Amino acid sequence: MDPEGSRIQDDPHIKVMMAGSTLRKIKSRSWKKQRHFRLLEDGMTIWYKSRWAGMGHSTFSVTEMEAVREGHQSEVLLSTAEEFPADLCFTLVFHGRQGNLDLVAETPEEAKAWIQGVRKLIHKAQNMDEKERLDQWVWDWFKKADKNKDGKMTFKEVRKLLKMMNVEMNEDHAFHLFTMADKSDSGSLEIEQFVYFYKMLTQRDEVWKVFQDYSGDGDKLMLEELENFLIMEQQEGEKSSQHAQELINCYEPSESAKKQGAMSLDGFQIYLCSQEGSIFKPELRELHQDMSQPLSHYFISSSHNTYLLEDQLRGQSSLEAYIQALKRGCRCVEVDCWDGSDGEPVVYHGHTLTSKILFRDVITTLKEYAFKASDFPVILSLENHCCVEQQTVMAKHIRVICGDTLLTTLLNGQVPQQLPSPQVRIRLFCISF
């Protein structure tokens, strides 16, 4: 399924992952347990188990991860910093609500191999084309549902899997397609057969109709037919012929169809699901609005109780909550500051059972992630409940950590009649009380 698989498996970091490593899985200061991790032969699945788990094990797909962070970049790893040096530590960050995985390697070299290897795999996954993404998504679901790990699924198992995937189906029609995909008449489907079955089952009638309207033989779109589609349906102009050939070269999976200058239904669907087939104007993907107006003239993406991952009564306060808000483009974050027991201010939802994180760690995290998604200024909305002594500590942390990125002076030394525009406050922190 993956033409680049053999090449990436020659990478030295990937080889370390495939050989396997014993890593410590850290959940707290008191929960630190060894697990054996390795990358499976498909190059997209990470497998791990406890030495005491017998045959039991767990897996997750590379496509479930969005990043790997090296060093002490989570509350858990920060809390164990005295025991485990930063060059041994890394965090696997997952999409959505799935909890992150804090890990400690036995040597700096092993940690580096996993960090670099995972980054390469994530990059590879993020750069898949639409066909590869769909195939990998179906592949991942198949492996999750294959409980006995025999690589096959009966129709009964397939029905359960389709419900998990939220695919509606007519059972008789689905069984007919199942038997068509079961080339060996074994009563079960292997992974490649299931991918084929899934694509037949989820084929969109409206796409098929448009394809038939422009196809002379019903099997493919010749260059002129694809050009007609681009002119009539996509409203393209004079360059349609050249563009049609470019689309065939880019999206047609069949080499024989490419040689004929034709596009199959598979290629047509891949094109429609690509960025080039998007209904949105590509020029509007980039910033095109006027950003020279005063800051108060804009709606600002803001976050309330930014530090919380869960509810505001007993939920977890986390640096990860700030990271995720900033990655989504948030430009105003809330920091509720309270006196800490050891002279260090903490951030949490006061007078509740929410957990506490250090103000210093929050500012460090904001400094690192504030301008990755956008260069426009970030407003720190400080809800300050600290005593004078700890306010002094807060001021010191902000000045030292933010440095030149902290707005501390007036523009041109004059009191402005209106707020400055976002574009003259690029990559700066502004404090709001």
C-alpha positions in Angstrom: 0.0 0.0 0.0 2.9 2.4 0.7 5.4 2.9 -2.1 7.7 4.8 0.3 7.7 2.2 2.9 10.9 0.5 2.0 12.8 3.8 1.7 11.7 5.1 5.1 12.5 1.8 6.8 16.1 2.3 5.7 16.3 5.4 7.9 18.6 4.7 11.0 16.0 6.3 13.4 13.2 4.1 12.0 15.4 1.0 12.3 15.9 1.7 16.0 12.1 2.0 16.4 11.5 -1.3 14.5 14.1 -3.1 16.6 12.2 -1.9 19.7 13.1 -0.1 22.9 12.3 -0.4 26.6 10.8 3.0 27.6 9.4 4.2 30.9 5.8 5.3 30.6 5.2 8.1 33.1 1.8 9.0 34.5 2.9 10.7 37.8 5.8 10.9 40.2 4.7 7.6 41.7 3.5 5.8 38.5 6.6 5.0 36.3 6.5 1.7 34.6 8.6 0.1 31.8 7.0 -0.8 28.5 8.5 -2.4 25.4 7.7 -0.2 22.4 8.4 -1.0 18.7 7.3 0.1 15.3 5.6 -2.7 13.3 6.5 -3.8 9.8 3.8 -1.7 8.2 5.7 1.4 9.3 2.5 3.1 10.6 1.7 1.2 13.8 3.4 1.5 17.2 3.0 -1.6 19.4 3.8 -1.7 23.1 3.3 -4.1 26.1 4.3 -4.7 29.7 6.8 -7.4 30.4 4.2 -8.9 32.7 1.2 -8.6 30.3 1.6 -12.1 28.7 0.1 -12.0 25.3 -1.7 -8.7 25.9 -0.5 -5.6 24.1 -1.7 -2.2 22.8 -1.2 -0.4 19.5 -1.8 3.0 18.1 -1.4 4.4 14.6 1.0 7.1 13.5 -2.0 8.9 12.0 -3.4 9.4 15.6 -0.4 11.5 16.6 0.0 15.2 15.8 3.4 15.9 17.3 6.3 14.7 19.5 7.8 17.1 22.0 11.3 16.6 23.4 12.4 17.3 27.0 10.2 18.4 29.9 7.2 19.8 28.0 4.4 18.3 30.1 3.4 18.7 33.8 4.2 15.1 34.4 7.7 15.2 33.0 8.3 18.6 34.7 7.4 17.0 38.0 10.0 14.3 37.5 12.7 16.6 36.1 15.1 15.9 39.0 14.9 12.1 38.4 14.9 12.1 34.6 17.1 14.5 32.6 15.5 16.4 29.7 17.5 14.6 27.0 15.9 11.3 28.0 12.3 12.6 27.9 9.7 13.1 25.2 5.9 13.3 24.9 3.8 11.8 22.1 0.9 14.2 21.4 -2.4 12.7 20.0 -5.2 14.4 18.1 -8.5 15.2 19.9 -9.2 14.2 23.5 -6.8 11.2 23.6 -4.4 11.7 26.4 -0.7 12.3 25.6 2.0 9.7 26.3 5.0 10.8 28.4 8.0 8.6 27.9 11.6 8.3 29.2 14.3 6.5 27.3 17.3 4.7 28.8 19.9 6.7 26.8 19.9 10.2 25.1 20.7 8.4 21.8 17.6 6.2 22.1 15.4 9.2 23.0 16.7 11.1 19.9 16.1 8.1 17.7 12.4 7.9 18.8 11.9 11.7 18.6 13.4 12.0 15.1 11.8 8.8 13.9 8.3 9.7 15.1 8.6 13.2 13.5 9.5 11.6 10.2 6.6 9.3 10.3 4.2 12.1 11.3 5.5 14.2 8.4 5.0 11.2 6.0 1.4 10.7 7.3 0.6 14.4 6.9 1.9 14.4 3.3 -0.2 11.5 2.1 -2.5 12.1 -0.8 -6.2 11.6 -0.5 -6.1 8.0 -1.7 -3.4 7.1 0.8 -5.2 8.9 3.6 -8.4 7.0 2.9 -6.6 3.7 2.6 -4.7 4.3 5.9 -7.9 5.3 7.7 -9.7 2.1 6.6 -6.5 0.1 7.4 -6.4 1.6 11.0 -10.1 0.8 11.6 -9.6 -2.8 10.3 -6.7 -3.4 12.8 -8.7 -2.0 15.7 -11.6 -4.3 15.0 -9.6 -7.4 14.3 -9.7 -8.7 17.8 -8.1 -12.0 17.3 -5.4 -10.4 15.1 -5.7 -13.1 12.3 -5.8 -10.4 9.6 -9.3 -11.5 8.4 -12.9 -10.5 9.1 -16.1 -12.4 8.5 -19.3 -10.6 7.3 -20.5 -10.6 10.9 -17.3 -8.8 12.1 -17.5 -6.5 9.1 -21.1 -5.4 10.1 -19.9 -4.5 13.6 -16.9 -2.6 12.1 -19.1 -0.6 9.8 -21.3 0.5 12.7 -18.1 1.6 14.5 -17.2 3.6 11.4 -20.7 5.2 11.3 -21.4 3.7 7.8 -25.0 3.2 7.1 -25.8 0.2 4.9 -28.4 -2.0 3.4 -27.4 -5.5 4.7 -28.3 -7.4 1.5 -26.4 -4.9 -0.7 -23.4 -5.0 1.7 -23.4 -8.8 1.7 -23.5 -8.8 -2.1 -20.4 -6.5 -2.2 -18.8 -8.6 0.5 -19.0 -11.7 -1.7 -17.6 -9.7 -4.7 -14.6 -8.6 -2.6 -14.1 -12.1 -1.3 -12.1 -13.4 -4.3 -10.9 -16.6 -2.5 -14.5 -17.6 -1.5 -13.2 -18.0 2.1 -16.1 -16.2 3.8 -13.7 -13.6 5.1 -11.9 -10.5 3.9 -8.2 -9.7 4.3 -7.2 -6.0 4.7 -6.7 -5.2 1.0 -10.1 -6.9 0.2 -11.8 -4.9 2.9 -10.4 -1.6 1.6 -11.9 -2.6 -1.8 -15.2 -3.6 -0.2 -15.4 -0.3 1.7 -14.8 1.8 -1.4 -17.5 0.0 -3.3 -19.9 0.3 -0.4 -19.3 4.1 0.1 -19.2 5.1 -3.5 -21.1 8.3 -3.9 -24.0 8.1 -6.5 -23.8 11.8 -7.3 -20.1 11.6 -8.2 -20.8 8.5 -10.3 -23.6 10.3 -12.1 -21.4 13.3 -13.0 -18.7 11.0 -14.1 -21.1 9.1 -16.4 -22.5 12.4 -17.8 -19.0 13.3 -19.2 -17.6 9.9 -19.9 -18.0 8.5 -23.4 -17.7 4.8 -22.4 -18.7 5.0 -18.8 -15.3 3.7 -17.6 -13.0 6.7 -18.0 -12.7 10.4 -18.8 -10.5 11.0 -21.9 -8.6 14.3 -21.9 -11.2 16.2 -23.9 -14.0 14.8 -21.7 -12.2 15.9 -18.6 -11.6 19.3 -20.2 -15.4 19.6 -20.9 -16.1 18.8 -17.2 -13.6 21.6 -16.1 -15.2 24.1 -18.4 -18.9 23.3 -17.8 -18.9 22.3 -14.1 -15.8 23.9 -12.6 -16.1 27.1 -14.7 -12.5 27.0 -15.8 -11.4 29.0 -18.8 -8.8 28.8 -21.6 -6.2 26.7 -19.7 -8.6 23.8 -19.2 -6.8 21.5 -21.6 -3.4 22.0 -19.9 -5.0 21.7 -16.5 -6.8 18.5 -17.4 -3.5 16.8 -18.3 -1.9 18.1 -15.1 -4.8 16.6 -13.1 -4.4 13.2 -14.8 -0.7 13.2 -14.1 -1.3 14.2 -10.4 -4.3 12.2 -9.3 -4.8 9.2 -11.6 -3.6 6.1 -9.7 -3.5 3.8 -12.8 -0.4 4.0 -14.9 -2.2 2.5 -17.9 -4.9 5.2 -17.8 -2.2 7.9 -17.5 -0.5 6.6 -20.7 -3.9 6.8 -22.5 -4.4 10.4 -21.2 -7.4 9.3 -19.3 -8.8 9.6 -15.8 -10.6 6.7 -14.1 -13.4 7.0 -11.5 -10.9 6.5 -8.7 -8.7 9.3 -10.0 -11.8 11.5 -10.5 -12.9 11.0 -6.9 -9.3 11.6 -5.6 -9.2 14.9 -7.5 -12.6 16.0 -6.2 -11.5 15.4 -2.6 -8.2 17.2 -3.1 -7.5 20.9 -2.4 -7.7 21.5 -6.2 -11.3 20.2 -6.2 -12.3 22.3 -3.2 -15.2 24.7 -3.6 -13.2 27.4 -1.7 -11.1 29.9 -3.6 -7.4 29.0 -3.1 -6.3 32.6 -2.9 -8.5 33.1 0.2 -6.6 30.4 2.1 -3.9 33.1 2.7 -4.4 36.2 4.8 -6.3 38.7 2.6 -8.1 40.9 5.1 -7.1 44.5 6.1 -5.1 44.2 9.3 -4.1 47.8 9.6 -7.1 48.9 11.6 -7.0 49.5 15.4 -7.0 46.3 17.5 -10.5 47.2 18.9 -12.0 47.0 15.4 -11.6 43.2 15.2 -13.2 40.2 16.7 -10.4 38.4 18.6 -10.3 34.7 19.0 -10.4 34.4 22.8 -10.3 31.5 25.3 -12.0 31.4 28.7 -10.4 29.4 31.5 -7.7 28.4 28.9 -5.8 26.3 31.4 -8.6 23.7 31.9 -8.8 20.5 29.9 -12.1 19.5 31.6 -14.8 21.1 33.8 -14.2 24.1 36.0 -15.0 22.4 39.3 -12.7 19.3 39.3 -11.0 19.4 35.9 -7.3 19.1 35.2 -5.3 22.3 34.6 -2.7 21.7 32.0 0.0 23.3 29.9 -1.4 21.2 27.0 -4.6 23.3 27.1 -2.7 26.4 26.4 -0.7 24.7 23.6 -3.9 23.5 21.9 -5.6 26.9 22.1 -2.6 28.6 20.6 -2.3 26.0 17.8 -6.0 26.7 16.9 -5.1 30.4 16.4 -6.4 31.8 19.8 -5.0 35.3 20.4 -6.3 36.0 23.9 -5.7 33.5 26.7 -6.8 33.6 30.3 -4.4 33.1 33.2 -6.0 32.9 36.6 -3.2 33.5 39.1 -3.2 32.6 42.8 -0.7 32.4 45.6 1.4 29.2 45.6 2.4 27.5 48.9 6.1 27.8 48.2 6.2 31.4 47.0 5.7 30.5 43.4 2.3 31.7 41.9 0.1 29.0 40.5 -2.7 28.9 37.9 -6.0 27.2 38.5 -9.7 27.9 39.0 -9.8 29.4 42.4 -11.8 27.9 45.3 -12.4 24.7 43.3 -10.9 21.2 43.1 -9.1 21.9 39.8 -5.5 20.9 39.7 -2.7 23.6 39.9 0.1 24.4 37.5 3.0 26.8 38.0 2.6 30.3 36.6 6.3 30.1 35.5 5.6 27.0 33.4 2.5 28.6 31.8 4.5 31.7 30.7 7.3 29.4 29.4 4.8 27.4 27.3 3.1 30.6 26.0 6.5 31.9 24.9 7.3 28.8 23.0 3.9 28.3 21.2 2.3 31.7 21.0 3.4 32.5 17.4 3.5 29.1 15.7 0.0 29.4 14.2 0.0 33.2 13.8 2.3 36.2 14.1 -0.4 38.5 15.4 -0.1 39.6 19.1 -1.2 37.5 22.0 -3.1 39.1 24.8 -2.4 37.6 28.3 -5.6 38.2 30.2 -4.3 38.0 33.8 -6.9 37.4 36.5 -4.7 38.3 39.4 -5.5 37.1 43.0 -1.9 37.1 44.3 -0.4 39.0 47.2 2.1 41.8 46.4 5.1 39.5 47.0 3.9 36.9 44.5 2.9 39.6 42.1 6.5 40.6 42.1 7.5 37.0 41.3 4.9 37.1 38.4 6.3 40.3 37.0 9.9 38.8 37.1 8.8 35.7 35.3 7.0 37.5 32.6 9.9 39.9 31.9 12.6 37.3 32.0 10.8 34.6 30.0 9.1 36.9 27.4 12.0 39.3 27.1 11.8 41.4 24.0 8.4 39.9 23.0 6.7 41.6 25.9 5.1 45.0 25.0 6.3 47.4 27.7 6.6 50.8 25.9 4.4 53.2 24.0 4.5 53.4 20.2 6.8 56.3 19.4 6.8 57.2 23.1 3.4 58.9 22.8 0.0 58.1 24.3 -2.0 56.9 21.3 -5.5 58.2 20.6 -6.5 54.7 19.6 -5.2 51.1 19.9 -2.4 50.1 17.5 -3.2 47.7 14.7 -2.4 44.0 14.9 0.2 44.3 12.2 2.4 46.8 14.1 2.3 44.5 17.2 3.6 41.4 15.4 4.9 38.6 17.7 4.4 40.6 20.9 2.6 39.8 24.1 0.2 42.4 25.5 -1.0 42.2 29.1 -4.6 42.8 30.0 -6.0 42.9 33.6 
